[in-house]
Amino acid sequence: MALLYRLPLLLLLTGLASASMIVPAAVALWAEAFHDARSFFYSGLVGLIFCTLIGLALANRPHNRNAIRQLMALLGSFVIVPAVLAVPFYEAVQTTSFLNAYLEMVSSLSTTGLPLFAPERLSMAEHLWRAQVGWMGGLLMWVAAAAILAPLNLGGFEVTSLGEPGQDVVAGAARRDTSNPASRLARSAAVLAPTYALLTLALWVLLLVVGDTPFVALTHAMSVMATSGISPVGGPAGGGSGIAGEAIMAVFLLFALSRMTFSQDSSSAQRSGLFYDPEFRLGLAIVLLVPLLLLLRHFVAALDIGDQNNFTAAARAFWGSAFTVLSFLTTHGFSSVDWVDAQAWSGLDTPGLILMGLALIGGGVATTAGGVKLLRVFALIVNGMREVDRLVHPSSVGRSGLVSRRTRREGAFIAWVFFMIFAITLAATTVALAAFNIPFEQSLVLAVASLSNCGPLISVVEAGRLTLLELGPGPKVILSLAMMMGRLEMLALVVILTPDLWRD
């Protein structure tokens, strides 16, 4: 174990990725898909041999001693590790290019879940590999948020922390190496990995009980915990669990609304407890209010067709809207089985702009969800309410408390800076995709889906439906870069590009 501390983080992640290829190899061997079994087994074996040789060559050199270098290694992992993960997938599928395989692995590792391949085109082992890579990507972000982003006040922690982005509470602490980043990473992994695995196991068993097949239940369980939206059957509509399965998945999706569901170290509330956490309360408010507004809109439209007294249809429409809103708010992207019923009841389509807005808001800080994050939105709301109070009562005094003042002032300012950087990146990505003769509406949906890490948005929103495999190499490279930027967040990239924080 002491030897692992001395190895580079990127090499450790590559070795873990290679070792994980044994799982789909075993599944393919059990299913008698021998070509898939050989592809995954040989790729994993070669990867482990290379990682072992490189590790032995670097064993006598110190690594992982600087937090900024760990952040750079995390960025490198989203660039290099998908290439390693794409090798067995490319060899197993056989009928696709390596760029398509690389895009698929970037999509899975970043928990985006772009609908690149039709479900019937892939085998069981290939579907499992996609879901497994997404699950590992979600675990990576859980651990990285606690061990890398939180000490540097990044990933949303900068809103309530007393330190500046890229530094600890004490100015320059990240450069002075007051703690061992390698030990912090190991401790975080030892605490969070068992929790993550047990929650996935519990969800798998519950989905089995309510009617899903073992394989579908496993992939959906991994997909929900990682908020990747990867499914071998196209989501809940292709499974057998129905509304009961959706209700179970909705409970586990709550883990993506706030880190307070599994940790107590990132709350900005004055009182402890999940229901005092501003992220969780804001998320629940959105999940309740948006479906109510949609239901009211559909109810008014139902008056014209004389179906307003069909309470069963209204209840199913409300549940379909509530589950879909929660799913897209957490950037998971599963649509409810009753999502279509909500539209058929009134004859109206639900505007895709609503789902795009939910995906842009995103879930909680230090969770597997993407997007801008609820805590940043909460900081902007609090700041706006305070400014309105000052317009009405110029001499009023805001709430006391160091965290409250930080959230209203510096936290809101940093959240606004992040929002503007995100908006500029979104505009640049849209223009870059449109430059390859992709229609503007589809370019916008692709940019939102990739930057918010909510890939299923492409297949749900009418304006975004297109065959991704038919795109040229240019758009695929842009989508890969956008998913990496959305997963690691632009503020962290700005910190990486600041020489004063890592020059030594």
LINLINRA-V235108 format. One record per backbone hydrogen bond with DSSP energy under -1.0 kcal/mol. NH is the residue of the N-H (numbers start at 1). CO is the residue of the C=O. E is the energy in kcal/mol with one decimal. If there is no record, write none. Layout:
BEGIN
{{NH CO E} {NH CO E}}
END
This chain:
BEGIN
{{5 1 -1.2} {7 4 -1.3} {12 8 -2.1} {13 9 -2.4} {14 10 -2.0} {15 11 -2.4} {16 12 -2.4} {17 13 -2.3} {18 14 -2.2} {19 15 -2.5} {20 16 -2.0} {21 18 -1.0} {22 19 -1.5} {23 20 -1.1} {25 21 -1.5} {26 22 -2.3} {27 23 -2.1} {28 24 -2.6} {29 25 -2.1} {30 26 -2.2} {31 27 -2.1} {33 28 -3.0} {34 32 -1.1} {37 33 -2.2} {38 34 -2.5} {39 35 -2.3} {40 36 -2.4} {41 37 -2.4} {42 38 -2.6} {43 39 -1.6} {44 40 -2.3} {45 41 -2.6} {46 42 -2.7} {47 43 -2.3} {48 44 -2.3} {49 45 -2.1} {50 46 -2.4} {51 47 -2.4} {52 48 -2.4} {53 49 -2.4} {54 50 -2.5} {55 51 -2.5} {56 52 -2.4} {57 53 -1.7} {58 54 -1.5} {61 58 -1.7} {70 66 -1.8} {71 67 -2.0} {72 68 -2.2} {73 69 -2.2} {74 70 -2.2} {75 71 -1.9} {76 72 -2.5} {77 73 -1.8} {78 74 -1.3} {80 76 -3.1} {81 77 -1.1} {84 80 -1.2} {85 81 -2.6} {86 82 -1.9} {90 86 -2.9} {91 87 -2.2} {92 88 -2.3} {93 89 -2.6} {94 90 -1.9} {95 93 -1.4} {101 97 -1.8} {102 98 -2.7} {103 99 -2.6} {104 100 -2.2} {105 101 -2.1} {106 102 -2.5} {107 103 -2.4} {108 104 -2.1} {109 105 -3.0} {110 106 -2.1} {111 108 -1.7} {112 107 -2.7} {113 107 -1.4} {116 114 -2.2} {121 118 -1.7} {127 123 -2.4} {128 124 -2.6} {129 125 -2.2} {130 126 -1.9} {131 127 -2.3} {132 128 -2.9} {133 129 -2.7} {134 130 -2.1} {135 131 -2.3} {136 132 -2.5} {137 133 -2.3} {138 134 -2.1} {139 135 -2.0} {140 136 -2.4} {141 137 -1.9} {142 138 -2.0} {143 139 -2.5} {144 140 -2.9} {145 141 -2.2} {146 142 -1.4} {147 143 -2.6} {148 144 -2.5} {149 144 -2.6} {150 145 -2.2} {153 150 -1.6} {154 149 -2.3} {157 154 -1.2} {159 156 -1.4} {161 157 -1.8} {166 152 -3.3} {167 164 -2.2} {173 170 -2.3} {175 172 -1.0} {176 172 -1.4} {184 180 -2.2} {185 181 -2.4} {186 182 -2.2} {187 183 -2.6} {188 184 -2.3} {189 185 -2.2} {190 186 -2.3} {191 187 -1.6} {192 188 -2.9} {193 189 -2.0} {196 192 -2.8} {197 193 -2.4} {198 194 -2.6} {199 195 -2.3} {200 196 -1.8} {201 197 -2.4} {202 198 -2.6} {203 199 -2.3} {204 200 -2.3} {205 201 -2.3} {206 202 -2.3} {207 203 -2.4} {208 204 -1.9} {209 205 -2.1} {210 206 -1.6} {211 208 -1.1} {212 207 -2.2} {217 213 -3.0} {218 214 -2.1} {219 215 -2.4} {220 216 -2.6} {221 217 -2.2} {222 218 -2.4} {223 219 -2.2} {224 220 -2.6} {225 221 -2.2} {226 222 -1.7} {228 223 -1.9} {238 235 -1.5} {239 236 -1.0} {245 241 -1.1} {246 242 -1.8} {247 243 -2.5} {248 244 -2.0} {249 245 -2.6} {250 246 -2.5} {251 247 -1.6} {252 248 -1.6} {253 249 -1.9} {255 252 -1.2} {256 253 -1.8} {257 254 -1.6} {261 258 -1.3} {262 259 -1.9} {263 259 -1.5} {276 273 -1.2} {277 274 -1.6} {281 277 -2.2} {282 278 -2.4} {283 279 -2.7} {284 280 -2.5} {285 281 -2.1} {286 282 -2.1} {287 283 -2.3} {288 284 -1.7} {289 285 -2.8} {290 286 -1.9} {292 288 -1.4} {293 289 -2.4} {294 290 -2.4} {295 291 -2.9} {296 292 -2.5} {297 293 -2.2} {298 294 -2.6} {299 295 -2.6} {300 296 -2.3} {301 297 -1.7} {302 298 -2.1} {304 301 -1.1} {307 302 -1.8} {310 307 -1.3} {311 309 -1.6} {314 310 -1.8} {315 311 -2.7} {316 312 -2.4} {317 313 -2.2} {318 314 -2.3} {319 315 -2.4} {320 316 -2.6} {321 317 -2.1} {322 318 -2.8} {323 319 -2.8} {324 320 -1.7} {325 321 -2.6} {326 322 -2.4} {327 323 -2.5} {328 324 -2.5} {329 325 -2.3} {330 326 -1.8} {331 328 -1.1} {332 327 -3.0} {339 336 -1.3} {342 338 -1.6} {344 340 -2.6} {345 341 -2.4} {347 343 -2.2} {354 351 -1.3} {356 352 -2.1} {357 353 -2.3} {358 354 -2.2} {359 355 -2.2} {360 356 -2.0} {361 357 -1.9} {362 358 -2.2} {363 370 -1.2} {364 256 -2.8} {367 364 -1.0} {372 360 -3.4} {373 361 -2.5} {374 363 -2.9} {377 373 -1.6} {378 374 -2.8} {379 375 -2.1} {380 376 -2.0} {381 377 -2.1} {382 378 -2.7} {383 379 -2.3} {384 380 -2.3} {385 381 -2.5} {386 382 -2.2} {387 383 -2.2} {388 384 -2.0} {389 385 -2.1} {390 386 -2.1} {391 387 -1.5} {392 388 -1.8} {393 389 -3.6} {396 393 -1.9} {405 401 -2.4} {406 402 -2.1} {407 403 -2.5} {408 404 -2.2} {409 405 -2.0} {411 406 -4.1} {413 409 -2.3} {414 410 -2.8} {415 411 -2.4} {416 412 -2.3} {417 413 -2.4} {418 414 -2.6} {419 415 -2.4} {420 416 -2.3} {421 417 -2.4} {422 418 -2.8} {423 419 -2.5} {424 420 -2.6} {425 421 -2.5} {426 422 -2.5} {427 423 -2.4} {428 424 -2.6} {429 425 -2.6} {430 426 -2.3} {431 427 -2.5} {432 428 -2.4} {433 429 -2.3} {434 430 -2.5} {435 431 -1.6} {436 433 -1.4} {437 434 -1.5} {443 439 -2.7} {444 440 -2.6} {445 441 -2.1} {446 442 -2.5} {447 443 -2.3} {448 444 -2.6} {449 445 -2.7} {450 446 -2.2} {451 447 -2.5} {452 448 -2.1} {454 449 -2.5} {455 112 -2.7} {457 454 -1.4} {458 455 -2.2} {460 456 -1.1} {461 457 -2.4} {464 461 -1.3} {465 462 -1.0} {470 467 -1.1} {471 468 -1.5} {476 472 -1.5} {477 473 -2.2} {478 474 -2.2} {479 475 -2.5} {480 476 -2.1} {481 477 -2.4} {482 478 -2.5} {483 479 -2.4} {484 480 -1.9} {485 481 -2.5} {486 482 -2.6} {487 483 -2.0} {488 484 -2.4} {489 485 -1.9} {493 489 -1.3} {494 490 -2.2} {495 491 -1.9} {496 492 -2.1} {497 493 -1.7} {498 495 -1.4} {501 498 -1.3} {502 499 -1.1} {503 499 -1.6}}
END
